[in-house]
Amino acid sequence: MNLSSHYKMSCAVFKIPKIVMMFIVLNLALYAAVQYNPDAQAYELIQMLALIPSEFSVHLNELYRLLTYAFLHASFTHLALNMLWYVVFGTVVARMMSTAAFSVFISLTAIGAGLIYVMLNAESESPMLGASGIVSGFMGASLHVMPYFYDAKGRYLAGSGRINIQTNPIQAVMQALQFSPAWQFVGLFHVLNLISAVQPILFGAPSAIAWEVHIAGFWIGAVLMPVLAQRVK
């Protein structure tokens, strides 16, 4: 039995897919709705849509927060950085999926990363917001295409029009991690996030980065890519 399938992949990275642009516009629209409303209304909007672990554990009827938090941003810098990663990594993922599958990928990554955050911060009353879990998912999903754009020494290649990924998600992740630049990418990603995790211990100041969301989103994305990528016969 053939355990791998071919997937469509365009090398025109800088041609942003329409579905990626649609999600970017959604993020921009919600940011504008928060920033350009009176302070009281902006506060109410954030409290209504952001993910607040302590409230989530009480009000289970507010499950929508597991998705809506991922489209809110605290500042323009926060928004700009996440939208940059949408363009860079989201484009790679979107070109390997149908529009519907890409939307499912974003939804499941946001929900899964949000649930992990709630489980690890159940008593927190601070709103958590931002697309970082989703863009981390894009990064995790990109592990599967790295062997087609970089050689074993990390040198850039022209890329391939057809990408071969194991259909079993666990096997696919293990296959991707056999590639040296992928290990380097994974290592750097986790080191940066673990620095944020130990910041409160080392400096006595709370971290402004939801590292739990980043790491959870990364591995959710890595597992979802083989499941949702569009197969080519």
PyRosetta script that sets phi, psi and omega in degrees:
from pyrosetta import init, pose_from_sequence

init()
pose = pose_from_sequence("MNLSSHYKMSCAVFKIPKIVMMFIVLNLALYAAVQYNPDAQAYELIQMLALIPSEFSVHLNELYRLLTYAFLHASFTHLALNMLWYVVFGTVVARMMSTAAFSVFISLTAIGAGLIYVMLNAESESPMLGASGIVSGFMGASLHVMPYFYDAKGRYLAGSGRINIQTNPIQAVMQALQFSPAWQFVGLFHVLNLISAVQPILFGAPSAIAWEVHIAGFWIGAVLMPVLAQRVK")
pose.set_psi(1, 133.4)
pose.set_omega(1, 178.6)
pose.set_phi(2, -75.6)
pose.set_psi(2, 116.1)
pose.set_omega(2, -176.1)
pose.set_phi(3, -89.7)
pose.set_psi(3, 3.4)
pose.set_omega(3, -178.0)
pose.set_phi(4, -129.1)
pose.set_psi(4, 157.0)
pose.set_omega(4, 178.3)
pose.set_phi(5, -133.3)
pose.set_psi(5, 157.1)
pose.set_omega(5, 177.0)
pose.set_phi(6, -91.5)
pose.set_psi(6, 149.4)
pose.set_omega(6, -179.2)
pose.set_phi(7, -130.5)
pose.set_psi(7, 146.8)
pose.set_omega(7, 176.9)
pose.set_phi(8, -72.4)
pose.set_psi(8, 137.9)
pose.set_omega(8, 177.6)
pose.set_phi(9, -151.2)
pose.set_psi(9, 121.7)
pose.set_omega(9, 175.4)
pose.set_phi(10, -94.5)
pose.set_psi(10, 139.8)
pose.set_omega(10, 178.6)
pose.set_phi(11, -86.1)
pose.set_psi(11, -1.2)
pose.set_omega(11, -179.7)
pose.set_phi(12, -80.0)
pose.set_psi(12, 71.0)
pose.set_omega(12, -172.6)
pose.set_phi(13, -61.8)
pose.set_psi(13, -32.2)
pose.set_omega(13, -172.8)
pose.set_phi(14, -85.1)
pose.set_psi(14, -0.9)
pose.set_omega(14, 171.8)
pose.set_phi(15, -92.0)
pose.set_psi(15, 99.0)
pose.set_omega(15, -172.9)
pose.set_phi(16, -72.0)
pose.set_psi(16, 125.1)
pose.set_omega(16, 178.9)
pose.set_phi(17, -61.7)
pose.set_psi(17, 150.5)
pose.set_omega(17, -178.0)
pose.set_phi(18, -59.7)
pose.set_psi(18, -38.2)
pose.set_omega(18, -177.9)
pose.set_phi(19, -65.3)
pose.set_psi(19, -34.8)
pose.set_omega(19, 176.2)
pose.set_phi(20, -66.0)
pose.set_psi(20, -43.8)
pose.set_omega(20, 178.7)
pose.set_phi(21, -63.2)
pose.set_psi(21, -36.0)
pose.set_omega(21, 179.4)
pose.set_phi(22, -63.3)
pose.set_psi(22, -42.5)
pose.set_omega(22, 179.0)
pose.set_phi(23, -70.1)
pose.set_psi(23, -34.0)
pose.set_omega(23, 176.4)
pose.set_phi(24, -64.4)
pose.set_psi(24, -43.6)
pose.set_omega(24, 178.6)
pose.set_phi(25, -62.2)
pose.set_psi(25, -39.3)
pose.set_omega(25, 177.5)
pose.set_phi(26, -60.3)
pose.set_psi(26, -45.2)
pose.set_omega(26, 177.8)
pose.set_phi(27, -62.5)
pose.set_psi(27, -42.1)
pose.set_omega(27, 179.1)
pose.set_phi(28, -64.1)
pose.set_psi(28, -41.2)
pose.set_omega(28, -178.4)
pose.set_phi(29, -64.6)
pose.set_psi(29, -43.5)
pose.set_omega(29, 179.6)
pose.set_phi(30, -68.9)
pose.set_psi(30, -35.2)
pose.set_omega(30, 176.7)
pose.set_phi(31, -63.3)
pose.set_psi(31, -44.0)
pose.set_omega(31, 178.8)
pose.set_phi(32, -63.7)
pose.set_psi(32, -38.7)
pose.set_omega(32, -179.7)
pose.set_phi(33, -62.2)
pose.set_psi(33, -35.7)
pose.set_omega(33, 179.3)
pose.set_phi(34, -77.3)
pose.set_psi(34, -45.8)
pose.set_omega(34, -172.6)
pose.set_phi(35, -72.7)
pose.set_psi(35, -31.7)
pose.set_omega(35, -172.6)
pose.set_phi(36, -107.4)
pose.set_psi(36, 17.2)
pose.set_omega(36, 170.5)
pose.set_phi(37, -100.4)
pose.set_psi(37, 157.3)
pose.set_omega(37, 173.5)
pose.set_phi(38, -54.5)
pose.set_psi(38, 151.2)
pose.set_omega(38, -174.4)
pose.set_phi(39, -51.6)
pose.set_psi(39, -43.1)
pose.set_omega(39, -177.8)
pose.set_phi(40, -63.3)
pose.set_psi(40, -43.1)
pose.set_omega(40, -179.5)
pose.set_phi(41, -70.4)
pose.set_psi(41, -37.4)
pose.set_omega(41, 178.3)
pose.set_phi(42, -63.2)
pose.set_psi(42, -42.5)
pose.set_omega(42, 178.6)
pose.set_phi(43, -61.9)
pose.set_psi(43, -43.6)
pose.set_omega(43, 180.0)
pose.set_phi(44, -63.9)
pose.set_psi(44, -37.9)
pose.set_omega(44, -179.9)
pose.set_phi(45, -65.0)
pose.set_psi(45, -44.0)
pose.set_omega(45, 178.8)
pose.set_phi(46, -64.6)
pose.set_psi(46, -44.8)
pose.set_omega(46, 179.9)
pose.set_phi(47, -63.1)
pose.set_psi(47, -28.4)
pose.set_omega(47, -178.3)
pose.set_phi(48, -81.2)
pose.set_psi(48, -34.3)
pose.set_omega(48, -171.8)
pose.set_phi(49, -107.1)
pose.set_psi(49, -22.7)
pose.set_omega(49, -178.3)
pose.set_phi(50, -73.3)
pose.set_psi(50, 163.8)
pose.set_omega(50, 178.9)
pose.set_phi(51, -95.5)
pose.set_psi(51, 114.4)
pose.set_omega(51, -179.5)
pose.set_phi(52, -115.7)
pose.set_psi(52, 103.0)
pose.set_omega(52, -172.6)
pose.set_phi(53, -51.8)
pose.set_psi(53, -44.7)
pose.set_omega(53, -176.6)
pose.set_phi(54, -64.7)
pose.set_psi(54, -34.4)
pose.set_omega(54, 178.6)
pose.set_phi(55, -79.2)
pose.set_psi(55, -34.4)
pose.set_omega(55, -179.2)
pose.set_phi(56, -61.5)
pose.set_psi(56, -36.7)
pose.set_omega(56, -178.1)
pose.set_phi(57, -69.9)
pose.set_psi(57, -19.0)
pose.set_omega(57, -179.3)
pose.set_phi(58, -98.0)
pose.set_psi(58, -44.0)
pose.set_omega(58, -174.3)
pose.set_phi(59, -104.2)
pose.set_psi(59, 80.4)
pose.set_omega(59, -178.4)
pose.set_phi(60, -68.5)
pose.set_psi(60, -13.3)
pose.set_omega(60, 177.5)
pose.set_phi(61, -75.7)
pose.set_psi(61, -2.0)
pose.set_omega(61, 179.8)
pose.set_phi(62, -105.3)
pose.set_psi(62, 39.4)
pose.set_omega(62, -179.5)
pose.set_phi(63, -62.0)
pose.set_psi(63, -23.0)
pose.set_omega(63, -179.8)
pose.set_phi(64, -58.2)
pose.set_psi(64, -24.2)
pose.set_omega(64, -179.9)
pose.set_phi(65, -60.8)
pose.set_psi(65, -27.0)
pose.set_omega(65, 179.4)
pose.set_phi(66, -64.3)
pose.set_psi(66, -14.4)
pose.set_omega(66, 178.0)
pose.set_phi(67, -111.3)
pose.set_psi(67, -44.4)
pose.set_omega(67, -172.9)
pose.set_phi(68, -67.3)
pose.set_psi(68, -28.6)
pose.set_omega(68, -179.3)
pose.set_phi(69, -58.5)
pose.set_psi(69, -29.1)
pose.set_omega(69, -173.9)
pose.set_phi(70, -75.9)
pose.set_psi(70, -2.5)
pose.set_omega(70, -180.0)
pose.set_phi(71, -117.2)
pose.set_psi(71, 10.2)
pose.set_omega(71, 175.6)
pose.set_phi(72, -108.0)
pose.set_psi(72, 150.7)
pose.set_omega(72, 178.6)
pose.set_phi(73, -139.7)
pose.set_psi(73, 145.2)
pose.set_omega(73, -173.6)
pose.set_phi(74, -80.7)
pose.set_psi(74, -25.0)
pose.set_omega(74, -177.9)
pose.set_phi(75, -153.3)
pose.set_psi(75, 167.8)
pose.set_omega(75, 179.2)
pose.set_phi(76, -65.9)
pose.set_psi(76, -36.7)
pose.set_omega(76, 178.2)
pose.set_phi(77, -62.5)
pose.set_psi(77, -44.3)
pose.set_omega(77, 177.3)
pose.set_phi(78, -57.7)
pose.set_psi(78, -47.1)
pose.set_omega(78, 179.6)
pose.set_phi(79, -63.5)
pose.set_psi(79, -48.5)
pose.set_omega(79, -175.0)
pose.set_phi(80, -61.8)
pose.set_psi(80, -43.1)
pose.set_omega(80, -179.7)
pose.set_phi(81, -63.7)
pose.set_psi(81, -44.8)
pose.set_omega(81, -179.8)
pose.set_phi(82, -67.0)
pose.set_psi(82, -36.4)
pose.set_omega(82, 178.2)
pose.set_phi(83, -70.6)
pose.set_psi(83, -30.8)
pose.set_omega(83, 174.3)
pose.set_phi(84, -61.5)
pose.set_psi(84, -45.1)
pose.set_omega(84, 179.0)
pose.set_phi(85, -69.0)
pose.set_psi(85, -30.8)
pose.set_omega(85, 172.8)
pose.set_phi(86, -56.6)
pose.set_psi(86, -45.9)
pose.set_omega(86, -177.9)
pose.set_phi(87, -67.5)
pose.set_psi(87, -47.3)
pose.set_omega(87, -174.3)
pose.set_phi(88, -71.0)
pose.set_psi(88, -55.1)
pose.set_omega(88, -175.4)
pose.set_phi(89, -93.0)
pose.set_psi(89, -34.0)
pose.set_omega(89, 179.0)
pose.set_phi(90, -63.2)
pose.set_psi(90, -35.3)
pose.set_omega(90, 178.0)
pose.set_phi(91, -62.4)
pose.set_psi(91, -42.6)
pose.set_omega(91, 179.1)
pose.set_phi(92, -60.2)
pose.set_psi(92, -46.0)
pose.set_omega(92, -178.2)
pose.set_phi(93, -68.3)
pose.set_psi(93, -44.7)
pose.set_omega(93, -176.6)
pose.set_phi(94, -62.9)
pose.set_psi(94, -31.6)
pose.set_omega(94, -179.0)
pose.set_phi(95, -74.5)
pose.set_psi(95, -8.4)
pose.set_omega(95, 177.9)
pose.set_phi(96, -107.8)
pose.set_psi(96, 6.3)
pose.set_omega(96, -176.5)
pose.set_phi(97, -135.6)
pose.set_psi(97, 159.4)
pose.set_omega(97, 169.0)
pose.set_phi(98, -72.6)
pose.set_psi(98, 166.1)
pose.set_omega(98, 178.4)
pose.set_phi(99, -59.5)
pose.set_psi(99, -43.5)
pose.set_omega(99, -179.9)
pose.set_phi(100, -64.6)
pose.set_psi(100, -43.6)
pose.set_omega(100, -178.8)
pose.set_phi(101, -64.8)
pose.set_psi(101, -37.9)
pose.set_omega(101, 178.6)
pose.set_phi(102, -64.6)
pose.set_psi(102, -40.5)
pose.set_omega(102, 177.4)
pose.set_phi(103, -64.5)
pose.set_psi(103, -39.6)
pose.set_omega(103, 176.6)
pose.set_phi(104, -64.9)
pose.set_psi(104, -42.0)
pose.set_omega(104, 178.4)
pose.set_phi(105, -56.7)
pose.set_psi(105, -48.7)
pose.set_omega(105, -179.8)
pose.set_phi(106, -61.9)
pose.set_psi(106, -44.9)
pose.set_omega(106, -177.3)
pose.set_phi(107, -64.6)
pose.set_psi(107, -47.9)
pose.set_omega(107, -177.4)
pose.set_phi(108, -67.9)
pose.set_psi(108, -36.3)
pose.set_omega(108, 178.5)
pose.set_phi(109, -66.2)
pose.set_psi(109, -44.8)
pose.set_omega(109, 179.0)
pose.set_phi(110, -63.0)
pose.set_psi(110, -45.6)
pose.set_omega(110, -178.4)
pose.set_phi(111, -65.7)
pose.set_psi(111, -46.2)
pose.set_omega(111, -179.3)
pose.set_phi(112, -63.1)
pose.set_psi(112, -45.7)
pose.set_omega(112, 179.5)
pose.set_phi(113, -65.4)
pose.set_psi(113, -37.4)
pose.set_omega(113, 178.5)
pose.set_phi(114, -64.3)
pose.set_psi(114, -41.5)
pose.set_omega(114, 178.8)
pose.set_phi(115, -63.0)
pose.set_psi(115, -42.4)
pose.set_omega(115, 177.9)
pose.set_phi(116, -60.7)
pose.set_psi(116, -42.2)
pose.set_omega(116, -180.0)
pose.set_phi(117, -62.7)
pose.set_psi(117, -44.1)
pose.set_omega(117, 179.4)
pose.set_phi(118, -62.4)
pose.set_psi(118, -41.9)
pose.set_omega(118, -179.1)
pose.set_phi(119, -63.6)
pose.set_psi(119, -36.4)
pose.set_omega(119, -176.4)
pose.set_phi(120, -89.4)
pose.set_psi(120, -11.0)
pose.set_omega(120, -177.9)
pose.set_phi(121, -135.8)
pose.set_psi(121, 45.1)
pose.set_omega(121, -171.0)
pose.set_phi(122, -59.0)
pose.set_psi(122, -27.8)
pose.set_omega(122, -176.8)
pose.set_phi(123, -93.3)
pose.set_psi(123, -4.3)
pose.set_omega(123, -175.3)
pose.set_phi(124, -69.2)
pose.set_psi(124, 135.6)
pose.set_omega(124, 177.0)
pose.set_phi(125, -104.3)
pose.set_psi(125, 2.6)
pose.set_omega(125, -178.6)
pose.set_phi(126, -85.3)
pose.set_psi(126, 133.2)
pose.set_omega(126, 177.5)
pose.set_phi(127, -65.4)
pose.set_psi(127, 136.0)
pose.set_omega(127, 175.1)
pose.set_phi(128, -111.2)
pose.set_psi(128, 129.8)
pose.set_omega(128, -176.8)
pose.set_phi(129, -149.1)
pose.set_psi(129, 159.1)
pose.set_omega(129, 177.4)
pose.set_phi(130, 126.5)
pose.set_psi(130, 156.1)
pose.set_omega(130, -177.0)
pose.set_phi(131, -90.0)
pose.set_psi(131, 13.4)
pose.set_omega(131, -174.2)
pose.set_phi(132, -60.8)
pose.set_psi(132, -36.3)
pose.set_omega(132, 177.8)
pose.set_phi(133, -63.8)
pose.set_psi(133, -40.1)
pose.set_omega(133, 179.9)
pose.set_phi(134, -67.6)
pose.set_psi(134, -47.2)
pose.set_omega(134, -178.2)
pose.set_phi(135, -67.8)
pose.set_psi(135, -30.6)
pose.set_omega(135, 173.7)
pose.set_phi(136, -65.8)
pose.set_psi(136, -36.3)
pose.set_omega(136, 174.5)
pose.set_phi(137, -62.2)
pose.set_psi(137, -40.1)
pose.set_omega(137, 175.6)
pose.set_phi(138, -59.5)
pose.set_psi(138, -41.9)
pose.set_omega(138, -179.4)
pose.set_phi(139, -64.6)
pose.set_psi(139, -43.6)
pose.set_omega(139, 177.8)
pose.set_phi(140, -62.4)
pose.set_psi(140, -41.1)
pose.set_omega(140, 179.0)
pose.set_phi(141, -64.0)
pose.set_psi(141, -32.0)
pose.set_omega(141, -177.9)
pose.set_phi(142, -68.7)
pose.set_psi(142, -15.2)
pose.set_omega(142, 176.0)
pose.set_phi(143, -55.1)
pose.set_psi(143, -34.7)
pose.set_omega(143, -174.5)
pose.set_phi(144, -72.1)
pose.set_psi(144, -20.3)
pose.set_omega(144, -178.4)
pose.set_phi(145, -103.4)
pose.set_psi(145, -10.2)
pose.set_omega(145, -177.7)
pose.set_phi(146, -57.1)
pose.set_psi(146, -39.6)
pose.set_omega(146, 179.7)
pose.set_phi(147, -62.5)
pose.set_psi(147, -14.8)
pose.set_omega(147, -177.8)
pose.set_phi(148, -96.5)
pose.set_psi(148, -3.3)
pose.set_omega(148, 179.9)
pose.set_phi(149, -123.7)
pose.set_psi(149, -13.1)
pose.set_omega(149, 179.5)
pose.set_phi(150, -137.7)
pose.set_psi(150, 143.5)
pose.set_omega(150, 175.8)
pose.set_phi(151, -83.2)
pose.set_psi(151, -177.7)
pose.set_omega(151, -175.0)
pose.set_phi(152, -62.4)
pose.set_psi(152, -19.8)
pose.set_omega(152, 179.7)
pose.set_phi(153, -97.5)
pose.set_psi(153, 6.3)
pose.set_omega(153, 177.5)
pose.set_phi(154, 84.7)
pose.set_psi(154, 10.9)
pose.set_omega(154, 179.8)
pose.set_phi(155, -83.0)
pose.set_psi(155, 139.1)
pose.set_omega(155, -175.1)
pose.set_phi(156, -69.3)
pose.set_psi(156, 136.0)
pose.set_omega(156, 175.6)
pose.set_phi(157, -112.9)
pose.set_psi(157, 170.3)
pose.set_omega(157, -179.1)
pose.set_phi(158, -71.0)
pose.set_psi(158, -22.6)
pose.set_omega(158, -178.7)
pose.set_phi(159, 95.3)
pose.set_psi(159, 164.3)
pose.set_omega(159, -178.3)
pose.set_phi(160, -120.5)
pose.set_psi(160, 146.0)
pose.set_omega(160, 179.3)
pose.set_phi(161, -77.1)
pose.set_psi(161, -17.1)
pose.set_omega(161, -179.4)
pose.set_phi(162, -128.7)
pose.set_psi(162, 127.5)
pose.set_omega(162, -175.6)
pose.set_phi(163, -114.0)
pose.set_psi(163, 131.5)
pose.set_omega(163, -175.9)
pose.set_phi(164, -102.4)
pose.set_psi(164, 114.2)
pose.set_omega(164, -178.6)
pose.set_phi(165, -126.9)
pose.set_psi(165, 136.9)
pose.set_omega(165, 175.2)
pose.set_phi(166, -57.5)
pose.set_psi(166, 138.0)
pose.set_omega(166, -180.0)
pose.set_phi(167, -74.6)
pose.set_psi(167, -25.9)
pose.set_omega(167, 174.6)
pose.set_phi(168, -77.4)
pose.set_psi(168, 119.1)
pose.set_omega(168, -173.3)
pose.set_phi(169, -59.9)
pose.set_psi(169, -38.7)
pose.set_omega(169, -179.9)
pose.set_phi(170, -67.3)
pose.set_psi(170, -44.4)
pose.set_omega(170, 177.7)
pose.set_phi(171, -63.6)
pose.set_psi(171, -36.3)
pose.set_omega(171, 180.0)
pose.set_phi(172, -64.8)
pose.set_psi(172, -42.4)
pose.set_omega(172, 178.3)
pose.set_phi(173, -64.1)
pose.set_psi(173, -44.0)
pose.set_omega(173, 178.9)
pose.set_phi(174, -62.3)
pose.set_psi(174, -38.6)
pose.set_omega(174, 177.6)
pose.set_phi(175, -63.1)
pose.set_psi(175, -44.4)
pose.set_omega(175, -179.4)
pose.set_phi(176, -64.0)
pose.set_psi(176, -36.5)
pose.set_omega(176, -176.1)
pose.set_phi(177, -77.1)
pose.set_psi(177, -5.1)
pose.set_omega(177, 173.6)
pose.set_phi(178, -77.0)
pose.set_psi(178, -10.6)
pose.set_omega(178, -176.8)
pose.set_phi(179, -91.1)
pose.set_psi(179, 124.4)
pose.set_omega(179, -172.1)
pose.set_phi(180, -56.1)
pose.set_psi(180, -50.3)
pose.set_omega(180, 178.9)
pose.set_phi(181, -60.0)
pose.set_psi(181, -27.6)
pose.set_omega(181, 177.5)
pose.set_phi(182, -66.7)
pose.set_psi(182, -42.1)
pose.set_omega(182, 177.2)
pose.set_phi(183, -60.6)
pose.set_psi(183, -41.8)
pose.set_omega(183, 179.7)
pose.set_phi(184, -63.2)
pose.set_psi(184, -42.3)
pose.set_omega(184, 179.3)
pose.set_phi(185, -63.7)
pose.set_psi(185, -46.2)
pose.set_omega(185, 178.9)
pose.set_phi(186, -61.5)
pose.set_psi(186, -44.5)
pose.set_omega(186, -178.8)
pose.set_phi(187, -61.7)
pose.set_psi(187, -47.3)
pose.set_omega(187, 179.9)
pose.set_phi(188, -62.3)
pose.set_psi(188, -43.6)
pose.set_omega(188, -179.8)
pose.set_phi(189, -58.6)
pose.set_psi(189, -46.4)
pose.set_omega(189, -176.5)
pose.set_phi(190, -74.0)
pose.set_psi(190, -35.4)
pose.set_omega(190, 177.1)
pose.set_phi(191, -61.5)
pose.set_psi(191, -46.2)
pose.set_omega(191, -179.9)
pose.set_phi(192, -61.0)
pose.set_psi(192, -38.9)
pose.set_omega(192, -179.3)
pose.set_phi(193, -76.2)
pose.set_psi(193, -33.2)
pose.set_omega(193, 177.8)
pose.set_phi(194, -70.2)
pose.set_psi(194, -28.8)
pose.set_omega(194, 173.3)
pose.set_phi(195, -60.6)
pose.set_psi(195, -42.4)
pose.set_omega(195, 176.6)
pose.set_phi(196, -64.5)
pose.set_psi(196, -35.4)
pose.set_omega(196, -178.2)
pose.set_phi(197, -66.7)
pose.set_psi(197, -36.8)
pose.set_omega(197, -176.7)
pose.set_phi(198, -92.3)
pose.set_psi(198, -3.7)
pose.set_omega(198, -179.0)
pose.set_phi(199, -55.2)
pose.set_psi(199, -45.4)
pose.set_omega(199, 178.9)
pose.set_phi(200, -61.1)
pose.set_psi(200, -33.6)
pose.set_omega(200, -179.5)
pose.set_phi(201, -72.9)
pose.set_psi(201, -42.1)
pose.set_omega(201, -175.2)
pose.set_phi(202, -78.7)
pose.set_psi(202, -36.7)
pose.set_omega(202, -172.1)
pose.set_phi(203, -117.0)
pose.set_psi(203, -5.7)
pose.set_omega(203, 178.6)
pose.set_phi(204, 70.8)
pose.set_psi(204, 15.4)
pose.set_omega(204, -179.7)
pose.set_phi(205, -118.7)
pose.set_psi(205, 138.5)
pose.set_omega(205, -179.7)
pose.set_phi(206, -65.5)
pose.set_psi(206, 144.4)
pose.set_omega(206, 178.3)
pose.set_phi(207, -80.0)
pose.set_psi(207, 137.4)
pose.set_omega(207, 178.1)
pose.set_phi(208, -87.0)
pose.set_psi(208, -1.1)
pose.set_omega(208, -176.6)
pose.set_phi(209, -107.3)
pose.set_psi(209, 127.1)
pose.set_omega(209, 178.1)
pose.set_phi(210, -82.6)
pose.set_psi(210, 76.7)
pose.set_omega(210, -175.6)
pose.set_phi(211, -60.8)
pose.set_psi(211, -30.0)
pose.set_omega(211, 179.2)
pose.set_phi(212, -61.9)
pose.set_psi(212, -39.7)
pose.set_omega(212, 179.5)
pose.set_phi(213, -66.4)
pose.set_psi(213, -40.0)
pose.set_omega(213, -179.2)
pose.set_phi(214, -62.5)
pose.set_psi(214, -51.2)
pose.set_omega(214, -176.2)
pose.set_phi(215, -67.0)
pose.set_psi(215, -42.8)
pose.set_omega(215, 178.6)
pose.set_phi(216, -62.5)
pose.set_psi(216, -46.2)
pose.set_omega(216, 179.7)
pose.set_phi(217, -60.3)
pose.set_psi(217, -39.4)
pose.set_omega(217, -179.1)
pose.set_phi(218, -57.2)
pose.set_psi(218, -51.1)
pose.set_omega(218, -175.1)
pose.set_phi(219, -78.0)
pose.set_psi(219, -28.3)
pose.set_omega(219, 173.3)
pose.set_phi(220, -63.4)
pose.set_psi(220, -44.5)
pose.set_omega(220, 178.3)
pose.set_phi(221, -63.0)
pose.set_psi(221, -39.4)
pose.set_omega(221, 179.7)
pose.set_phi(222, -63.4)
pose.set_psi(222, -35.5)
pose.set_omega(222, -179.9)
pose.set_phi(223, -79.2)
pose.set_psi(223, -35.1)
pose.set_omega(223, -176.9)
pose.set_phi(224, -73.7)
pose.set_psi(224, -29.5)
pose.set_omega(224, -175.5)
pose.set_phi(225, -55.2)
pose.set_psi(225, -51.2)
pose.set_omega(225, 179.9)
pose.set_phi(226, -64.4)
pose.set_psi(226, -26.2)
pose.set_omega(226, -177.9)
pose.set_phi(227, -76.4)
pose.set_psi(227, -37.7)
pose.set_omega(227, -171.5)
pose.set_phi(228, -103.6)
pose.set_psi(228, -14.1)
pose.set_omega(228, -178.6)
pose.set_phi(229, -61.9)
pose.set_psi(229, 147.5)
pose.set_omega(229, -173.8)
pose.set_phi(230, -82.0)
pose.set_psi(230, 119.8)
pose.set_omega(230, -178.5)
pose.set_phi(231, -79.2)
pose.set_psi(231, 145.8)
pose.set_omega(231, 177.1)
pose.set_phi(232, -121.6)
pose.set_psi(232, 126.0)
pose.set_omega(232, -179.6)
pose.set_phi(233, -79.4)
pose.dump_pdb("model.pdb")
